[in-house]
Amino acid sequence: MLKEIYSREHRIIVKRLKEARFESGVNQTEAAKQLGKTQSFISKIESGQIRIDILQLKEFAKIYQKPIDYFIK
């Protein structure tokens, strides 16, 4: 049996991060530049390989022009 590393809630946040990026018309490279990170950092977040903290989530919300509760409802 395959054991999941991350919870269902984490997968929902990741899904919403991707959706918000698409809706805002920002690609991974642009988002990374605005965050001062690499494109691979964004890719790893969106693939669920790494988690982000609340401060990073606030930055994503700002870049994608979404309220923070959009990601955690």
Helices and strands as residue ranges (DSSP letters): H 8-24, H 28-35, H 39-46, H 54-64, H 69-72
